[in-house]
């Protein structure tokens, strides 16, 4: 039995049918990505209008028909037509859907599987190099969800005494958003849990200098209280 098609949207666009990557024109890529990120059946007229804003309705509908034709894969259906609506085929596997599910389970403290960092997709960026409005909105939504998921994972790793892994996760969150105080707070908490007071103080000072330079504001009282008793900060 052939494997279900797999759509990758994190860090790059790629469609695989079985083990074989499928080369697609940009119009077909945009259509697949749009339907995947919508996550529900969408009216054809809305799809055409969203993807081809700068042409007439007739031309947009023609572009949509052409993109759909290019997505016809022998033995693999990747798009379903339901009357006047289009949707990603139900059997399609999409990496960002899996990552979002993992993040939500971590945030809800309902992740049933062992904590495995090698399986994390929360570090990925959604469709880098794509700058259409519908992509930018979804990219930011995923970024925020992923950051919350990373922080929730870091907290669970700290509670489990897995400090090296917790520090790695915290640093991933910091790298994704250097000005995010909650990510720095997690990293400082990891250092304190390990007994590395000098590392915690160093992390505080790095963040304090960054926020003063970039935003002109000091760290919050909550963050200052973590290190306030160790030295003059």
N, C-alpha and C positions, 0 to 999 in steps of 0.2 A: 504494500500500500504506500502511495506517495505521501510525503510529508505535507502538512498544510503550508501555504505560502507564509513567509515571514517578512514583515515590513519593519525596517529600522529607520527611526527618525531622530535618534539621539546621536549627536556628534557627526552624523552624515546621513544622507538618504541612501537606502539600499532596499531593493525588493529581491527576495530569493524565493524561487519555486523549487522545493527540495534543496539540493546542495548547489544549485546553479543560480548565479546572480543574473538578473534580468535587466538588460539595457533599455531605458525608456527615454523618450523625449521629455523636455521640461514640462510641457503641457500635461502629460499623463502623470508625471511626478507630483505636480501641484494638485491635481485632482485627487490622487490617492491620499496625499497628506491632508488635504482639506477634509475629506470624508472621515479619515481616521481621527482627526482632532475634533470634529463635530460629535462623533460618537453616537449618532442617531440618524435615522432616515431623514433626508433633507430634500425639499422640493427642487426639481431640476432648475427652475427659473432662478431660485436663490443661489444655487451653486454656480450657474453660469454668470449671474450678475456679480457675485463676490470675486470670482476668479478673473473675469475679463471686464473690468470696470470702465475701461476707456474706449470701448467699441459699442456699436449699436446692439440692441437686443438680438436682432437676427444673426449678427456676426458672432455674438457670444454663444448663442445656442448652437451655431455651426461648429464653433471651436470645441464646445462640450461634446458634441457627437463624435468629432474627430478624436478627441482624447479617449473617449470610451472605446472606440474602435481599436485604438492602439493598445488598450489594456486587455484585449481578448487574448488569453493565454491558452494554448492547447492543453487540456487536462486540468486547468486551474482557473477557477472563477474568483476574481479579486474584487469585483464590484457587483452588487445586486441591484436590479431595477424593480421597484415595487410601485407599479402604476406610474404616477408622476414624480415619485421620490427615488432618490439614490442613496445607497448605503454601502459601507465597506462590507464585504462578504463576512458572514458570521464566523467562519472557520479561520479567518486571517489572524495570525499572531502579530502583535504590535508591541515593540519594546517599551514605548512610553506608557502604554496601558499597564503593563506589568510593573513598571517603576512607580507609577502613581498608586497602584494597589498596595505595593509594599510600603510606600511612604504613609499612606492612610492607616495601614495596620500598625505601623510603628507608633504613629501619633496617638492612636487609640489604645496602645499597649495591648494589641490583640494579635501580634505576629506570632503564629504558632510554631514556626520553624526555628531551629537554632540560628543564632546570629552569625551570618557568614558574610564577611566583608568582600570576598572575591566575587560574590553574586550581585553586589550592589550596582545599580544603574543610576543612582541618585546623583552621581557626579557629572552626568552627561548634560550637554547643552542641546536644546531642541533646535534642529535644523539651522546650524550655524551658517551664516552667509545669506540667509533668506531674510528679506527686509519688508515684506508686505505687511500691512496692518494686522491682518488676521493671524499671521505667524508671530509678530511681536507680542501681541496680547497673550497668545497661548504660551509663548516662551517665558514671559514673566510669570504667568500663573504656575507653570511647572517649576520654575526656579524657586518661587516662594514655597511651594509644597515640598520640593526636594530639600530645601534648607531646614524646614520644620522636621522633616523625616530624619535628616542627618543628626540634628540636635537630639531628637528623641532616642535615636540609636545610641548616640554618645552617652546619654544619661543612663541607658540600660547597661551599657558596657562598664561604666563607672560603678554602678551598683553591683555588677558581677565581679568586680575586681580586675577587669581586663583593661588595665590602664594604657598599655602601649597601643592597643586597638582603639581605645577611646580617644587618645591623643591624635591618632591618625584621622579619625572621623572628624574631630573638632577642627583640625587643620584643613581638611577638605572644605568644611563649611566656611572657615575664614577665607580660604582662597576664592571661593565662589562669591563672597561678599565681604571684603576687608573691613568695611565700616559697620558691620552687623555686631552690635554689642553682645547679643545673646550667644553668638558663636565664640567670641573671645571669652565670655564668662564661663562657658563650658570648658574651654581649654585651661583656663586658670583653675577651675575646680578639679580638673584631672591632675594638674601639678600638685595641688594641695593634698589631694587624696593619696598621692604617692609620697608625700612628705618633701617635695621639692619646692621649698618656700622661695628660694632665690629665682627659680624658673617662673613661679607664679608672679613674683614682683616684676620680673623682667617683662613678662607678657602684659601685665597691667601698664607698665610704662610705655611699651610700644604702642598699645592701643590709645593711651592717653595722648601721646604726642601726635598720633595720626588724626584723632578727632579734633584736637586743637588746631592742627595745621589745615585740615580739609574742611571742617565744619565750624570751627571757632567755638566749640562747646566742650566742657569737660565730661568725663565718664559719669554715669548715673551714681547716685548714693548707694544703690544696691551693689554695683560693681566695686566701688571704693571700699565698701564694708568688708569685702572678701579679703582685702590685703591691708586694711587700715591699721591693724594692730602690729604689723611686722616691721614697718620702717616708715620714715617720713616720705610720703608719696605726693 
